């Protein structure tokens, strides 16, 4: 039976803006208060989805969230009409308003941790939404993410939806961005690698920036998903890399099948981590493509998001791999040279395709941040909400929809505009029809 890996990309929402909300994320801090272009952002994401679909890869879509989220602002004490709530929030607590307006759910690598059915003891696909508890704007995503995933993957015979872990720093969980699966083939049992920044008391911690994921959270995820302990590897991220802006492991490492592309400085205990991966991966040999500082420094990796490329296997490449990279990689000669060297060497990498994802990149989100990987058998694929798959017609419909509903410029001072609230609700209401999601959003319940 054919088992495929699907990418579910997050559609960028109509309030995409640069508010400098993410501590430890260099791009978010650098671009704070710059004007954003939500329409360009959603179209850039859609172009990547369409290109992968055209290569014969299953491409899914996850909806953006309701933003501005008025229920959050009301729960924090702002009251009156919707316009009153927005006005008060802007005046009294602009940071709270920015959090309630963030389009950060676009980075669906942080939506959840997903384990394929072949790895789980009950032979179902397991989802645990990330609690994202390190940052307020991200923690606000969890509830809607949980609801959305249940509507996209509805059938309990195939899909198990866990509650997010308790949202407390000791159990910080950032989802698939810190989770990599290595395997011989998507359909064969894989090794699930969970990477954390904050471990036991005797493990070092970053000094400048928060470690968003904890070891305790990784252990809980492995238990919930009923993974085989022999094929589960926990590893600490290098705390020095976190302090250089590697806030998620997917900024410094990416895996596909038996290949791991990473920086030499990715892991705290490099030798031990690689040894454990090699031991756990019994059905095939680990193919390690590692770059060190001489070729690409950690700072260059953070600027270019080289390791946040997607590694995919389009059917035409017969098992070899395509690197889906951000345009920022081509703009940096050392990074581009490293890619060319890898392509010329003897390894499964066959091609590179570059995408302009600048709107997302300016908030620290590259190609791999924008997608949640879900490995599906054929019956599981058929059990997915059919309207959430991208095809040519749906792509055209979504481009049309974005052009009709999205602004091409947004600044922090626009976030309290009641017209933005109305426009966003109208856009999302229409989107729930396009994606067959029913009344997903709070505003649709009146
Ligand atoms: O959590 N940026 C996101 C970027 C997430 C990237 N995801 C992965 N690496 N998988 C974050 O830091 C910036 C929002 C702002 O500043 O307006 C932000 O949240």
Boltz pocket constraint, residues with backbone or C-beta under 6 A from the ligand:
constraints:
  - pocket:
      binder: B
      contacts: [[A, 17], [A, 18], [A, 19], [A, 20], [A, 21], [A, 22], [A, 25], [A, 28], [A, 29], [A, 102], [A, 104], [A, 107], [A, 109], [A, 110], [A, 138], [A, 177], [A, 247], [A, 248], [A, 250], [A, 251], [A, 363], [A, 364], [A, 365], [A, 366], [A, 368], [A, 369], [A, 370]]
      max_distance: 6.0
